Every structure is written in C-alpha cells, then in structure tokens.
Amino acid sequence: MTPYRVSVHIVPRKGLLDPQGKAVTDALHTLGFAAVGDVHVGRHLVIETGAADATAAERSVRDMCARLLANPVTEDFEIAAVVAA
Amino acid sequence: MTPYRVSVHIVPRKGLLDPQGKAVTDALHTLGFAAVGDVHVGRHLVIETGAADATAAERSVRDMCARLLANPVTEDFEIAAVVAA
C-alpha cells in the first residue's frame, strides 16, 4: 500500500442553476470587478488514501465520489490529480 | 479584453481544524474505505473574467480572493489554472 493524495473537483452540472455562483458574481460586480462573467462554485477535496498503485487509488476515489461525495443528480466530479504522498 | 477562465482552490489553512474533512473521513470509514487517511474539504471556483493578458487575469483573481472569496484568517488560496476561454 503506497500513500496517495488524490484531488477531486465536484461542480454543479452544466445547465443547472448555481445560486452560489450567481451570488459571488453579483458581489464581485458590486466590488467593482466589472469584467467578471459567470462564476461556478464547487468543492475541492484532497483525499489521502493507501492503494497498490495510482490507478487503484483513482478507481477507489471514483467509487467514493459515486457513493458519498457527489450528488449524481446535480453534480459532476473529476479527478484533478493523483500524486504519491 | 480577452476572456479568461481562472480556477481557484480555497482550502482551510494547514494546522487549523477541518471539521468537514473529519466528517467525510469518518463517513468513508463507515462505508468500508478503510485505507482513507485525512480528507481536506475546500472550495473550487471557476471565474470567467476579461483581462488584457493571462498575468492580468491572475492578478485580478488574486485581488478578488483577498477582498471577498477567501477568509484570510482561516483559508489559503491558490490559482490552479488560467486558460483563455
């Protein structure tokens, strides 16, 4: 078992309403950042896990996302990085 | 003004309590993912903004993080990517 550090992005599905992103956009406009267009707010998770190799670590984290971390109805996830810790 | 898409990670400062990460670790252990160690939960923002060049886009987003998006007492931020949209 090698320790791995896996980064995951969980973001609202495209086309779904993202009220938190809309609120951030409005707040940035109020602060004077007029050039800002859309903002998307999601979650960034860093999971430390042991696995035989990087492929097994990624597969394990995909399983975690499907079973617990991401809501399959409203969210998409992507594995951003798998690095040996 | 070129449109840029800037990705930002906002994470709890190292050494500070991360109760959300602890809750996720415990839930993953309960689901049978015994190899999971620490989990860190932060935010992943994608900001679409216009700027003269990539350097200006990154500088502008750093300013947004310092003024609105990240809590300087409890959070660190890093610019993960700056891509022309």
N, CA and C atoms of all chains as a GROMACS GRO file, in nm:
protein
  510
    1MET      N    1   0.085  -0.120   0.000
    1MET     CA    2   0.000   0.000   0.000
    1MET      C    3   0.088   0.124   0.000
    2THR      N    4   0.079   0.200  -0.106
    2THR     CA    5   0.151   0.326  -0.114
    2THR      C    6   0.053   0.437  -0.080
    3PRO      N    7   0.095   0.539  -0.005
    3PRO     CA    8   0.004   0.651   0.021
    3PRO      C    9  -0.008   0.743  -0.101
    4TYR      N   10  -0.129   0.776  -0.136
    4TYR     CA   11  -0.155   0.868  -0.247
    4TYR      C   12  -0.240   0.984  -0.198
    5ARG      N   13  -0.224   1.095  -0.267
    5ARG     CA   14  -0.304   1.215  -0.239
    5ARG      C   15  -0.382   1.244  -0.367
    6VAL      N   16  -0.514   1.232  -0.359
    6VAL     CA   17  -0.598   1.246  -0.478
    6VAL      C   18  -0.683   1.373  -0.465
    7SER      N   19  -0.675   1.460  -0.564
    7SER     CA   20  -0.755   1.583  -0.566
    7SER      C   21  -0.877   1.563  -0.654
    8VAL      N   22  -0.991   1.607  -0.606
    8VAL     CA   23  -1.118   1.591  -0.677
    8VAL      C   24  -1.188   1.725  -0.684
    9HIS      N   25  -1.246   1.755  -0.800
    9HIS     CA   26  -1.334   1.872  -0.814
    9HIS      C   27  -1.477   1.822  -0.827
   10ILE      N   28  -1.565   1.876  -0.746
   10ILE     CA   29  -1.707   1.843  -0.757
   10ILE      C   30  -1.780   1.973  -0.790
   11VAL      N   31  -1.843   1.977  -0.906
   11VAL     CA   32  -1.903   2.102  -0.954
   11VAL      C   33  -2.049   2.081  -0.990
   12PRO      N   34  -2.131   2.187  -0.982
   12PRO     CA   35  -2.270   2.175  -1.024
   12PRO      C   36  -2.276   2.138  -1.172
   13ARG      N   37  -2.372   2.053  -1.210
   13ARG     CA   38  -2.387   2.015  -1.351
   13ARG      C   39  -2.411   2.137  -1.438
   14LYS      N   40  -2.352   2.135  -1.557
   14LYS     CA   41  -2.376   2.243  -1.652
   14LYS      C   42  -2.525   2.254  -1.681
   15GLY      N   43  -2.575   2.375  -1.686
   15GLY     CA   44  -2.716   2.396  -1.718
   15GLY      C   45  -2.804   2.400  -1.596
   16LEU      N   46  -2.753   2.351  -1.482
   16LEU     CA   47  -2.831   2.363  -1.359
   16LEU      C   48  -2.805   2.500  -1.297
   17LEU      N   49  -2.904   2.549  -1.226
   17LEU     CA   50  -2.891   2.676  -1.156
   17LEU      C   51  -2.778   2.666  -1.054
   18ASP      N   52  -2.692   2.768  -1.048
   18ASP     CA   53  -2.584   2.771  -0.949
   18ASP      C   54  -2.599   2.900  -0.868
   19PRO      N   55  -2.690   2.899  -0.770
   19PRO     CA   56  -2.720   3.024  -0.699
   19PRO      C   57  -2.600   3.082  -0.624
   20GLN      N   58  -2.510   2.992  -0.576
   20GLN     CA   59  -2.393   3.042  -0.504
   20GLN      C   60  -2.299   3.116  -0.600
   21GLY      N   61  -2.283   3.060  -0.720
   21GLY     CA   62  -2.201   3.126  -0.820
   21GLY      C   63  -2.259   3.261  -0.861
   22LYS      N   64  -2.392   3.265  -0.876
   22LYS     CA   65  -2.459   3.391  -0.912
   22LYS      C   66  -2.438   3.496  -0.802
   23ALA      N   67  -2.446   3.453  -0.677
   23ALA     CA   68  -2.426   3.546  -0.565
   23ALA      C   69  -2.285   3.602  -0.565
   24VAL      N   70  -2.186   3.515  -0.596
   24VAL     CA   71  -2.047   3.561  -0.600
   24VAL      C   72  -2.027   3.659  -0.716
   25THR      N   73  -2.085   3.628  -0.831
   25THR     CA   74  -2.076   3.721  -0.945
   25THR      C   75  -2.129   3.858  -0.908
   26ASP      N   76  -2.248   3.862  -0.847
   26ASP     CA   77  -2.308   3.990  -0.810
   26ASP      C   78  -2.221   4.065  -0.709
   27ALA      N   79  -2.166   3.992  -0.612
   27ALA     CA   80  -2.083   4.056  -0.511
   27ALA      C   81  -1.956   4.114  -0.574
   28LEU      N   82  -1.897   4.040  -0.670
   28LEU     CA   83  -1.776   4.090  -0.737
   28LEU      C   84  -1.807   4.214  -0.820
   29HIS      N   85  -1.923   4.215  -0.887
   29HIS     CA   86  -1.963   4.335  -0.962
   29HIS      C   87  -1.977   4.454  -0.868
   30THR      N   88  -2.040   4.431  -0.752
   30THR     CA   89  -2.058   4.538  -0.654
   30THR      C   90  -1.924   4.593  -0.607
   31LEU      N   91  -1.824   4.502  -0.596
   31LEU     CA   92  -1.690   4.545  -0.551
   31LEU      C   93  -1.612   4.616  -0.662
   32GLY      N   94  -1.668   4.620  -0.784
   32GLY     CA   95  -1.600   4.692  -0.891
   32GLY      C   96  -1.531   4.605  -0.994
   33PHE      N   97  -1.541   4.471  -0.979
   33PHE     CA   98  -1.480   4.382  -1.079
   33PHE      C   99  -1.579   4.364  -1.195
   34ALA      N  100  -1.588   4.467  -1.280
   34ALA     CA  101  -1.692   4.469  -1.383
   34ALA      C  102  -1.668   4.366  -1.492
   35ALA      N  103  -1.543   4.321  -1.510
   35ALA     CA  104  -1.511   4.229  -1.621
   35ALA      C  105  -1.551   4.085  -1.591
   36VAL      N  106  -1.599   4.058  -1.468
   36VAL     CA  107  -1.632   3.920  -1.431
   36VAL      C  108  -1.760   3.876  -1.498
   37GLY      N  109  -1.757   3.758  -1.561
   37GLY     CA  110  -1.877   3.696  -1.618
   37GLY      C  111  -1.930   3.594  -1.520
   38ASP      N  112  -1.952   3.473  -1.567
   38ASP     CA  113  -2.005   3.368  -1.479
   38ASP      C  114  -1.900   3.321  -1.379
   39VAL      N  115  -1.950   3.282  -1.262
   39VAL     CA  116  -1.865   3.218  -1.161
   39VAL      C  117  -1.932   3.086  -1.124
   40HIS      N  118  -1.853   2.980  -1.118
   40HIS     CA  119  -1.905   2.849  -1.076
   40HIS      C  120  -1.838   2.811  -0.947
   41VAL      N  121  -1.918   2.773  -0.848
   41VAL     CA  122  -1.864   2.737  -0.718
   41VAL      C  123  -1.887   2.588  -0.694
   42GLY      N  124  -1.780   2.517  -0.672
   42GLY     CA  125  -1.791   2.375  -0.640
   42GLY      C  126  -1.703   2.343  -0.521
   43ARG      N  127  -1.678   2.214  -0.499
   43ARG     CA  128  -1.595   2.172  -0.388
   43ARG      C  129  -1.464   2.113  -0.438
   44HIS      N  130  -1.362   2.133  -0.358
   44HIS     CA  131  -1.229   2.081  -0.390
   44HIS      C  132  -1.191   1.991  -0.273
   45LEU      N  133  -1.178   1.861  -0.299
   45LEU     CA  134  -1.142   1.767  -0.193
   45LEU      C  135  -1.004   1.710  -0.218
   46VAL      N  136  -0.927   1.697  -0.112
   46VAL     CA  137  -0.799   1.627  -0.119
   46VAL      C  138  -0.810   1.507  -0.026
   47ILE      N  139  -0.802   1.388  -0.085
   47ILE     CA  140  -0.821   1.265  -0.010
   47ILE      C  141  -0.689   1.189  -0.003
   48GLU      N  142  -0.644   1.160   0.117
   48GLU     CA  143  -0.523   1.080   0.134
   48GLU      C  144  -0.567   0.936   0.153
   49THR      N  145  -0.518   0.850   0.065
   49THR     CA  146  -0.561   0.711   0.074
   49THR      C  147  -0.447   0.618   0.034
   50GLY      N  148  -0.446   0.497   0.088
   50GLY     CA  149  -0.346   0.398   0.051
   50GLY      C  150  -0.400   0.312  -0.062
   51ALA      N  151  -0.313   0.277  -0.157
   51ALA     CA  152  -0.356   0.192  -0.268
   51ALA      C  153  -0.233   0.126  -0.327
   52ALA      N  154  -0.256   0.018  -0.404
   52ALA     CA  155  -0.145  -0.056  -0.462
   52ALA      C  156  -0.071   0.028  -0.566
   53ASP      N  157  -0.146   0.105  -0.646
   53ASP     CA  158  -0.082   0.193  -0.745
   53ASP      C  159  -0.177   0.310  -0.774
   54ALA      N  160  -0.133   0.402  -0.860
   54ALA     CA  161  -0.210   0.524  -0.885
   54ALA      C  162  -0.346   0.493  -0.947
   55THR      N  163  -0.351   0.392  -1.034
   55THR     CA  164  -0.477   0.355  -1.099
   55THR      C  165  -0.578   0.306  -0.995
   56ALA      N  166  -0.530   0.224  -0.901
   56ALA     CA  167  -0.619   0.174  -0.796
   56ALA      C  168  -0.666   0.288  -0.706
   57ALA      N  169  -0.578   0.385  -0.679
   57ALA     CA  170  -0.616   0.499  -0.595
   57ALA      C  171  -0.725   0.580  -0.664
   58GLU      N  172  -0.708   0.604  -0.794
   58GLU     CA  173  -0.809   0.682  -0.867
   58GLU      C  174  -0.942   0.607  -0.871
   59ARG      N  175  -0.937   0.475  -0.895
   59ARG     CA  176  -1.060   0.395  -0.901
   59ARG      C  177  -1.132   0.400  -0.767
   60SER      N  178  -1.055   0.390  -0.658
   60SER     CA  179  -1.114   0.393  -0.525
   60SER      C  180  -1.182   0.528  -0.498
   61VAL      N  181  -1.116   0.637  -0.540
   61VAL     CA  182  -1.175   0.770  -0.515
   61VAL      C  183  -1.298   0.793  -0.604
   62ARG      N  184  -1.296   0.740  -0.726
   62ARG     CA  185  -1.418   0.749  -0.811
   62ARG      C  186  -1.536   0.679  -0.743
   63ASP      N  187  -1.507   0.566  -0.681
   63ASP     CA  188  -1.609   0.491  -0.609
   63ASP      C  189  -1.662   0.575  -0.491
   64MET      N  190  -1.571   0.640  -0.417
   64MET     CA  191  -1.612   0.727  -0.305
   64MET      C  192  -1.702   0.838  -0.354
   65CYS      N  193  -1.667   0.900  -0.468
   65CYS     CA  194  -1.747   1.010  -0.521
   65CYS      C  195  -1.887   0.961  -0.557
   66ALA      N  196  -1.893   0.844  -0.623
   66ALA     CA  197  -2.022   0.792  -0.666
   66ALA      C  198  -2.109   0.755  -0.547
   67ARG      N  199  -2.046   0.704  -0.440
   67ARG     CA  200  -2.126   0.653  -0.328
   67ARG      C  201  -2.154   0.756  -0.221
   68LEU      N  202  -2.069   0.857  -0.207
   68LEU     CA  203  -2.088   0.951  -0.094
   68LEU      C  204  -2.069   1.098  -0.131
   69LEU      N  205  -1.961   1.128  -0.205
   69LEU     CA  206  -1.916   1.267  -0.207
   69LEU      C  207  -1.993   1.356  -0.304
   70ALA      N  208  -2.033   1.302  -0.418
   70ALA     CA  209  -2.103   1.384  -0.518
   70ALA      C  210  -2.249   1.341  -0.527
   71ASN      N  211  -2.335   1.437  -0.548
   71ASN     CA  212  -2.477   1.408  -0.571
   71ASN      C  213  -2.495   1.383  -0.720
   72PRO      N  214  -2.527   1.259  -0.760
   72PRO     CA  215  -2.529   1.228  -0.904
   72PRO      C  216  -2.638   1.303  -0.981
   73VAL      N  217  -2.737   1.354  -0.911
   73VAL     CA  218  -2.845   1.427  -0.979
   73VAL      C  219  -2.801   1.569  -1.017
   74THR      N  220  -2.723   1.631  -0.930
   74THR     CA  221  -2.694   1.773  -0.951
   74THR      C  222  -2.546   1.804  -0.973
   75GLU      N  223  -2.458   1.707  -0.951
   75GLU     CA  224  -2.316   1.740  -0.954
   75GLU      C  225  -2.236   1.646  -1.044
   76ASP      N  226  -2.130   1.699  -1.102
   76ASP     CA  227  -2.031   1.620  -1.174
   76ASP      C  228  -1.902   1.622  -1.094
   77PHE      N  229  -1.823   1.516  -1.107
   77PHE     CA  230  -1.692   1.520  -1.042
   77PHE      C  231  -1.584   1.483  -1.142
   78GLU      N  232  -1.464   1.533  -1.115
   78GLU     CA  233  -1.350   1.492  -1.196
   78GLU      C  234  -1.230   1.477  -1.104
   79ILE      N  235  -1.146   1.378  -1.136
   79ILE     CA  236  -1.023   1.359  -1.061
   79ILE      C  237  -0.921   1.456  -1.119
   80ALA      N  238  -0.874   1.550  -1.037
   80ALA     CA  239  -0.784   1.653  -1.088
   80ALA      C  240  -0.639   1.606  -1.085
   81ALA      N  241  -0.601   1.527  -0.984
   81ALA     CA  242  -0.461   1.485  -0.973
   81ALA      C  243  -0.451   1.366  -0.880
   82VAL      N  244  -0.358   1.277  -0.912
   82VAL     CA  245  -0.324   1.164  -0.823
   82VAL      C  246  -0.173   1.169  -0.805
   83VAL      N  247  -0.128   1.199  -0.684
   83VAL     CA  248   0.018   1.206  -0.662
   83VAL      C  249   0.054   1.119  -0.542
   84ALA      N  250   0.170   1.056  -0.550
   84ALA     CA  251   0.220   0.978  -0.436
   84ALA      C  252   0.252   1.075  -0.322
   85ALA      N  253   0.203   1.044  -0.203
   85ALA     CA  254   0.218   1.139  -0.091
   85ALA      C  255   0.352   1.118  -0.021
   86MET      N  256  -0.960   4.325  -2.439
   86MET     CA  257  -1.001   4.233  -2.330
   86MET      C  258  -1.023   4.093  -2.386
   87THR      N  259  -0.943   3.998  -2.342
   87THR     CA  260  -0.961   3.857  -2.380
   87THR      C  261  -1.035   3.787  -2.266
   88PRO      N  262  -1.129   3.698  -2.299
   88PRO     CA  263  -1.193   3.623  -2.190
   88PRO      C  264  -1.102   3.512  -2.138
   89TYR      N  265  -1.091   3.505  -2.007
   89TYR     CA  266  -1.012   3.400  -1.941
   89TYR      C  267  -1.099   3.325  -1.843
   90ARG      N  268  -1.061   3.200  -1.820
   90ARG     CA  269  -1.128   3.117  -1.722
   90ARG      C  270  -1.024   3.081  -1.617
   91VAL      N  271  -1.043   3.129  -1.496
   91VAL     CA  272  -0.943   3.112  -1.391
   91VAL      C  273  -0.998   3.018  -1.283
   92SER      N  274  -0.924   2.912  -1.254
   92SER     CA  275  -0.965   2.816  -1.150
   92SER      C  276  -0.889   2.847  -1.022
   93VAL      N  277  -0.961   2.848  -0.911
   93VAL     CA  278  -0.902   2.879  -0.781
   93VAL      C  279  -0.938   2.770  -0.682
   94HIS      N  280  -0.843   2.731  -0.599
   94HIS     CA  281  -0.870   2.641  -0.486
   94HIS      C  282  -0.860   2.722  -0.358
   95ILE      N  283  -0.963   2.715  -0.276
   95ILE     CA  284  -0.960   2.779  -0.145
   95ILE      C  285  -0.971   2.669  -0.041
   96VAL      N  286  -0.868   2.656   0.042
   96VAL     CA  287  -0.862   2.543   0.136
   96VAL      C  288  -0.838   2.594   0.278
   97PRO      N  289  -0.883   2.516   0.378
   97PRO     CA  290  -0.855   2.555   0.516
   97PRO      C  291  -0.704   2.558   0.539
   98ARG      N  292  -0.657   2.654   0.618
   98ARG     CA  293  -0.514   2.661   0.648
   98ARG      C  294  -0.466   2.534   0.714
   99LYS      N  295  -0.343   2.494   0.679
   99LYS     CA  296  -0.284   2.377   0.743
   99LYS      C  297  -0.277   2.401   0.895
  100GLY      N  298  -0.309   2.297   0.972
  100GLY     CA  299  -0.300   2.308   1.116
  100GLY      C  300  -0.428   2.354   1.180
  101LEU      N  301  -0.518   2.413   1.102
  101LEU     CA  302  -0.648   2.450   1.157
  101LEU      C  303  -0.741   2.329   1.152
  102LEU      N  304  -0.833   2.326   1.246
  102LEU     CA  305  -0.933   2.220   1.249
  102LEU      C  306  -1.016   2.223   1.120
  103ASP      N  307  -1.040   2.105   1.062
  103ASP     CA  308  -1.121   2.097   0.940
  103ASP      C  309  -1.236   1.999   0.968
  104PRO      N  310  -1.339   2.045   1.039
  104PRO     CA  311  -1.444   1.952   1.084
  104PRO      C  312  -1.516   1.884   0.968
  105GLN      N  313  -1.530   1.955   0.854
  105GLN     CA  314  -1.598   1.894   0.740
  105GLN      C  315  -1.515   1.778   0.685
  106GLY      N  316  -1.383   1.798   0.677
  106GLY     CA  317  -1.295   1.692   0.630
  106GLY      C  318  -1.298   1.572   0.724
  107LYS      N  319  -1.301   1.600   0.854
  107LYS     CA  320  -1.307   1.492   0.953
  107LYS      C  321  -1.437   1.413   0.937
  108ALA      N  322  -1.547   1.482   0.914
  108ALA     CA  323  -1.677   1.415   0.896
  108ALA      C  324  -1.674   1.325   0.773
  109VAL      N  325  -1.612   1.375   0.664
  109VAL     CA  326  -1.604   1.295   0.542
  109VAL      C  327  -1.517   1.171   0.566
  110THR      N  328  -1.403   1.189   0.635
  110THR     CA  329  -1.318   1.073   0.667
  110THR      C  330  -1.397   0.967   0.742
  111ASP      N  331  -1.470   1.008   0.847
  111ASP     CA  332  -1.546   0.913   0.927
  111ASP      C  333  -1.651   0.843   0.842
  112ALA      N  334  -1.720   0.918   0.754
  112ALA     CA  335  -1.824   0.858   0.671
  112ALA      C  336  -1.763   0.757   0.574
  113LEU      N  337  -1.644   0.788   0.518
  113LEU     CA  338  -1.580   0.695   0.425
  113LEU      C  339  -1.536   0.567   0.498
  114HIS      N  340  -1.486   0.582   0.622
  114HIS     CA  341  -1.451   0.463   0.700
  114HIS      C  342  -1.574   0.376   0.723
  115THR      N  343  -1.686   0.440   0.757
  115THR     CA  344  -1.811   0.367   0.781
  115THR      C  345  -1.855   0.292   0.656
  116LEU      N  346  -1.830   0.351   0.538
  116LEU     CA  347  -1.868   0.285   0.412
  116LEU      C  348  -1.770   0.174   0.373
  117GLY      N  349  -1.663   0.159   0.448
  117GLY     CA  350  -1.571   0.049   0.419
  117GLY      C  351  -1.442   0.090   0.351
  118PHE      N  352  -1.421   0.219   0.330
  118PHE     CA  353  -1.295   0.266   0.269
  118PHE      C  354  -1.191   0.282   0.380
  119ALA      N  355  -1.137   0.168   0.427
  119ALA     CA  356  -1.052   0.169   0.546
  119ALA      C  357  -0.918   0.236   0.520
  120ALA      N  358  -0.874   0.243   0.393
  120ALA     CA  359  -0.740   0.295   0.363
  120ALA      C  360  -0.735   0.448   0.362
  121VAL      N  361  -0.850   0.513   0.381
  121VAL     CA  362  -0.853   0.659   0.374
  121VAL      C  363  -0.792   0.720   0.499
  122GLY      N  364  -0.701   0.815   0.479
  122GLY     CA  365  -0.644   0.891   0.589
  122GLY      C  366  -0.717   1.024   0.601
  123ASP      N  367  -0.642   1.132   0.604
  123ASP     CA  368  -0.704   1.264   0.615
  123ASP      C  369  -0.776   1.304   0.486
  124VAL      N  370  -0.884   1.380   0.504
  124VAL     CA  371  -0.954   1.441   0.391
  124VAL      C  372  -0.963   1.591   0.418
  125HIS      N  373  -0.932   1.672   0.317
  125HIS     CA  374  -0.943   1.816   0.330
  125HIS      C  375  -1.049   1.865   0.233
  126VAL      N  376  -1.142   1.945   0.285
  126VAL     CA  377  -1.251   1.993   0.202
  126VAL      C  378  -1.238   2.144   0.186
  127GLY      N  379  -1.227   2.187   0.062
  127GLY     CA  380  -1.221   2.329   0.034
  127GLY      C  381  -1.317   2.364  -0.077
  128ARG      N  382  -1.300   2.483  -0.134
  128ARG     CA  383  -1.387   2.526  -0.243
  128ARG      C  384  -1.307   2.534  -0.373
  129HIS      N  385  -1.379   2.507  -0.482
  129HIS     CA  386  -1.319   2.514  -0.616
  129HIS      C  387  -1.402   2.615  -0.694
  130LEU      N  388  -1.342   2.727  -0.730
  130LEU     CA  389  -1.415   2.830  -0.804
  130LEU      C  390  -1.359   2.841  -0.945
  131VAL      N  391  -1.449   2.856  -1.039
  131VAL     CA  392  -1.409   2.887  -1.176
  131VAL      C  393  -1.468   3.024  -1.209
  132ILE      N  394  -1.379   3.119  -1.235
  132ILE     CA  395  -1.420   3.258  -1.257
  132ILE      C  396  -1.392   3.296  -1.401
  133GLU      N  397  -1.496   3.338  -1.472
  133GLU     CA  398  -1.476   3.386  -1.610
  133GLU      C  399  -1.461   3.537  -1.604
  134THR      N  400  -1.348   3.584  -1.654
  134THR     CA  401  -1.324   3.728  -1.645
  134THR      C  402  -1.249   3.776  -1.768
  135GLY      N  403  -1.269   3.900  -1.804
  135GLY     CA  404  -1.196   3.958  -1.915
  135GLY      C  405  -1.071   4.027  -1.863
  136ALA      N  406  -0.961   4.016  -1.939
  136ALA     CA  407  -0.837   4.082  -1.898
  136ALA      C  408  -0.750   4.099  -2.021
  137ALA      N  409  -0.649   4.187  -2.008
  137ALA     CA  410  -0.561   4.214  -2.121
  137ALA      C  411  -0.475   4.092  -2.154
  138ASP      N  412  -0.427   4.022  -2.052
  138ASP     CA  413  -0.348   3.901  -2.074
  138ASP      C  414  -0.362   3.810  -1.952
  139ALA      N  415  -0.299   3.692  -1.960
  139ALA     CA  416  -0.316   3.593  -1.853
  139ALA      C  417  -0.264   3.644  -1.719
  140THR      N  418  -0.155   3.719  -1.722
  140THR     CA  419  -0.098   3.772  -1.598
  140THR      C  420  -0.196   3.868  -1.531
  141ALA      N  421  -0.258   3.954  -1.611
  141ALA     CA  422  -0.356   4.049  -1.557
  141ALA      C  423  -0.478   3.974  -1.502
  142ALA      N  424  -0.520   3.866  -1.570
  142ALA     CA  425  -0.634   3.788  -1.523
  142ALA      C  426  -0.603   3.727  -1.388
  143GLU      N  427  -0.482   3.669  -1.376
  143GLU     CA  428  -0.444   3.607  -1.248
  143GLU      C  429  -0.435   3.711  -1.137
  144ARG      N  430  -0.378   3.828  -1.168
  144ARG     CA  431  -0.365   3.932  -1.066
  144ARG      C  432  -0.504   3.977  -1.019
  145SER      N  433  -0.596   3.992  -1.115
  145SER     CA  434  -0.731   4.035  -1.081
  145SER      C  435  -0.800   3.932  -0.990
  146VAL      N  436  -0.782   3.802  -1.021
  146VAL     CA  437  -0.847   3.699  -0.939
  146VAL      C  438  -0.783   3.690  -0.800
  147ARG      N  439  -0.652   3.712  -0.791
  147ARG     CA  440  -0.587   3.717  -0.659
  147ARG      C  441  -0.647   3.828  -0.574
  148ASP      N  442  -0.673   3.942  -0.638
  148ASP     CA  443  -0.734   4.054  -0.570
  148ASP      C  444  -0.875   4.018  -0.522
  149MET      N  445  -0.953   3.949  -0.608
  149MET     CA  446  -1.088   3.904  -0.568
  149MET      C  447  -1.082   3.811  -0.447
  150CYS      N  448  -0.983   3.718  -0.448
  150CYS     CA  449  -0.970   3.624  -0.337
  150CYS      C  450  -0.940   3.699  -0.207
  151ALA      N  451  -0.847   3.795  -0.216
  151ALA     CA  452  -0.807   3.868  -0.096
  151ALA      C  453  -0.921   3.954  -0.042
  152ARG      N  454  -1.003   4.008  -0.134
  152ARG     CA  455  -1.106   4.102  -0.089
  152ARG      C  456  -1.239   4.037  -0.057
  153LEU      N  457  -1.270   3.923  -0.119
  153LEU     CA  458  -1.403   3.866  -0.099
  153LEU      C  459  -1.404   3.715  -0.079
  154LEU      N  460  -1.329   3.642  -0.162
  154LEU     CA  461  -1.357   3.498  -0.173
  154LEU      C  462  -1.297   3.414  -0.062
  155ALA      N  463  -1.179   3.449  -0.015
  155ALA     CA  464  -1.113   3.369   0.088
  155ALA      C  465  -1.109   3.446   0.220
  156ASN      N  466  -1.124   3.372   0.328
  156ASN     CA  467  -1.112   3.431   0.461
  156ASN      C  468  -0.964   3.426   0.500
  157PRO      N  469  -0.896   3.542   0.509
  157PRO     CA  470  -0.751   3.540   0.529
  157PRO      C  471  -0.710   3.481   0.664
  158VAL      N  472  -0.801   3.474   0.758
  158VAL     CA  473  -0.766   3.419   0.890
  158VAL      C  474  -0.761   3.266   0.887
  159THR      N  475  -0.853   3.206   0.810
  159THR     CA  476  -0.868   3.060   0.819
  159THR      C  477  -0.838   2.987   0.688
  160GLU      N  478  -0.823   3.061   0.578
  160GLU     CA  479  -0.812   2.992   0.450
  160GLU      C  480  -0.692   3.038   0.368
  161ASP      N  481  -0.639   2.947   0.290
  161ASP     CA  482  -0.537   2.978   0.189
  161ASP      C  483  -0.599   2.960   0.052
  162PHE      N  484  -0.550   3.037  -0.045
  162PHE     CA  485  -0.599   3.014  -0.182
  162PHE      C  486  -0.481   2.997  -0.276
  163GLU      N  487  -0.505   2.925  -0.383
  163GLU     CA  488  -0.404   2.914  -0.488
  163GLU      C  489  -0.475   2.915  -0.623
  164ILE      N  490  -0.410   2.980  -0.720
  164ILE     CA  491  -0.462   2.983  -0.856
  164ILE      C  492  -0.420   2.852  -0.921
  165ALA      N  493  -0.518   2.770  -0.959
  165ALA     CA  494  -0.487   2.638  -1.013
  165ALA      C  495  -0.460   2.646  -1.164
  166ALA      N  496  -0.531   2.731  -1.234
  166ALA     CA  497  -0.515   2.738  -1.380
  166ALA      C  498  -0.570   2.868  -1.434
  167VAL      N  499  -0.506   2.920  -1.538
  167VAL     CA  500  -0.556   3.037  -1.611
  167VAL      C  501  -0.558   2.998  -1.758
  168VAL      N  502  -0.676   2.983  -1.816
  168VAL     CA  503  -0.683   2.944  -1.958
  168VAL      C  504  -0.770   3.044  -2.034
  169ALA      N  505  -0.732   3.071  -2.158
  169ALA     CA  506  -0.815   3.156  -2.244
  169ALA      C  507  -0.945   3.082  -2.271
  170ALA      N  508  -1.059   3.150  -2.252
  170ALA     CA  509  -1.189   3.082  -2.266
  170ALA      C  510  -1.234   3.084  -2.412
   0.00000   0.00000   0.00000
